[in-house]
Amino acid sequence: MHSNRDKLMSAASGQRLASVVGGMMLIGSAFNKNSSRRFLKAAVGCYLTFKGVAGRRSMGEMYRSFEKVAAGRTLNIRVSMVINKPREEVYNMWRNLSNLPMFMKHLRQVDEQDELYSNWVMELPGKIGTMQWHAEIVKERYGEMIAWQSLPGSSIDNAGKVGFRDSLGGQGTTVDVVFTYHAPLGKAGEQIARLFTPVTRRLIEEEIRGFKDFVETHETILIPR
């Protein structure tokens, strides 16, 4: 009985593999310049590939599986707040990157090398260790927006963007913050990905909101432009 079941499972696996291979070949042929009926080939190829990968799982089940994998390796954070300080002051307080660890406790330090490049040290939850990376400011509009990303070779890929808008009749500033941390692949990535939980996200969100108190209670040194 077990032998028959094993044979059926083996046959099913072979059919799924054949479906994936056939689907990929059809998709590849659809991009051939001399190919006719490209759309039909691509559609059939995508269907066969999906069926081979999914097996008996539905599209919804497949999507949820992919979503779980992505959620386990990526930490996306979005925070908006209104600060009772003029926009230029708020911008300059954030633009001095060395200020960030003063309200974001998961950052041990941020050392600015020059106007574009900086070194970051992140303390892992539970103080089990630290991670370091180099970052570059990739886009900036004075008083309006700062965007940065980690450089190749960093132990953890990440990027961030902060926008500044007038509010409270020009007396205050709306700050929109986006952070993305992406765990690397491999065994090291699996360990880091375990830290990317809703609890960690909420902790970092609360730290970012601490920027409001930080700005409203500290003197701001304007950065000349």
N, C-alpha and C positions, 0 to 999 in steps of 0.2 A: 504493500500500500504506500509506504514511504517512497519507494522507488518510483511509482507512478506520479506521485506528487512532485518529486524532485524533477522528473522529466518534464512535467507540465510547466514548472517554474522556470526551468532552463529554456524551454521553448518560448515562453513569454518574454524572457530576457533577450533572447535572440531576435525575436520579432521587434522589440522596442529598439534594439541597437540598429537593426536593418532600417527601421523607420527613420531614426535620426540620421543615419548615413545617407539614405535616399533623399531625405528632405534637404540636407545640407548641399547635396550635389545639385538638386533642382534650383535652390537659391543661388548657387554659384553660377549655374548656366544662365540664369535670368539676367545676370549682369554682363553676359557676353554680348558684344556689339552686334554680332551676326545672329543673335538669337531672336526667334519669333515668339509671339505670345509671352512676352516677358512677365506681364502682370499675372497671368494664369500660373506660370511656372513658380513665381515667387510666392503666390498665395498657397498653392498646393504644397510647396516646399516648407513654408512656415507651419502649415497644418500638420504635416508628417513629423516635422522636428518636435513640435509641441507635444504631439501624441506620444512620441517615443520617450520624451523626457518625463512627461506627466504620468504616463501609464493610465491608471484608473482615476487619477485625481482630476477634479474639475479645475477650470480656469481660476475660480475664486480660491480654491485650496492652494494652487500653485502660487498665486499672488501673495497669499498670506505667508507661505513658506519663504518666498523671496524677501518679504517685508521683515520677517523675523531675523533673517541673516543680516540684512542691511541695518536693522535697528541694533543688532548686537555689535556692529563694528563702527557705527557712526553716531556721534553725539551732536545734535543740532540744537542750538540755543538761540532764542529770540526774546529780547526784553525791550520794552518801551517805557519811558518815564518822563515826567515833567519836572524840571529843576527850576527853582526860583532864583535864577541868575541869568544875566544876558548871555546870548549865544557865544560871543567871542570869548568870554571868560570860561564858559563851560568847555568850549573847543580846546582852548589852551591848556586847561587842566588835564584833559585826556591826552592831548598831543605830547605832553611830557610823559612818555611811556613809563618812566621810572616811578610814577605815581601809582600805577595799576596795582602792585602788590599791597599797597596801603589799605585797599578796600576789597581786593580779590585775594583771599587768604590761600587759595590753592596755587597762586603764583608766588614762589619764594622770592624771585627777583627778576627784573628786566633791566638789562644794561644796554644803553644806546651807544653804538659805535660811531654813528654819524647820523645825518638826517634821514637816511633810508634804512640802514641795517641795525639790527639789535639782536642780543642774545637773551633767551628766555629760559627760566628754570621753573618747572612745575612740580609741586609736591603731590604725590599720589594719595588718595584717600586712605586714612588709617596710618599715615606716615610710614608706609612700607617701602618708600623709596622716592626717587625723583626722576624726572625726564627733562632733557634739555633739547633745545632746537634754536636754529638761527632763522630770523624772519626778515622780510623786506617789505617796506611800504610800497605798494604797487600803484596806488592811485590816491591823490589827495587834492581837495579843493579847500583852501583856507577858510575856516569858519563854517564849512558845510559838511565835509565828509573825509574820512580816513579809511583806507582799506589796506590790509596786509595779508601776507601768506608765508608759511614756512618754506625754507629753501630745500632743494633736493638733498637727501642724505640725513634729514632730520629723523629722530627716533619716533616721532609721531607727526603725521601730516595734519595741518590745521590752517584755518584762515579766519579772518574777522573783518567786519565792516561796521563803522559807526557813523550815523548820520545825525546832523544837528539842524533843527528847524526852530524859527521864532514861535513863541507862544506867549500867552498871558499878556497880550497887547504889546509885545516886544520886550517886556520885562523878564520873561522867562524863556526856557528852551526845552523843546521836546527832543529827547535823545532816543534813537533807535539803534539797538545793538544786535548784531548777528555774529555768533561764534559757531564754528564747525570743527570738531576734532574727528579725525579718521584714523582708526587703528591700522597698523601695517599688517601684511599677510604673514603667514607662518606661525610657529609656536609662540613667538613673542607677541604677535598680534592677538592671538587667542587669549593670552593672559591679560593684555591691556583691555581687550574688548569686554572682559568681565566687569570692568569698572564703569562701563558705559551703561548705566542703569538710570531709570527715572529718578531715583534718589540723588544720584550724582548730579543729574541735570538740574534738579530743584535747588540743590546746594549752591551751584554756580550761578543760577538765576538770582538767588538771594544776595550773593556776593556782588553781582553786577548792580543790583538795585541799591547797594550800599554806596554807589558812586554819588547818588543824590545827596546823602548826608555828608559825604566827604567834601563835595564841592561847596555846599551851603555853609559849611563850618570852617573852611580853610581860605586863606588869602591866595589869590591867583596872580601868578607872575606871567605877564603877557609875553608870548614869543614873537619877536619882530619878524615881519615878512617884507 
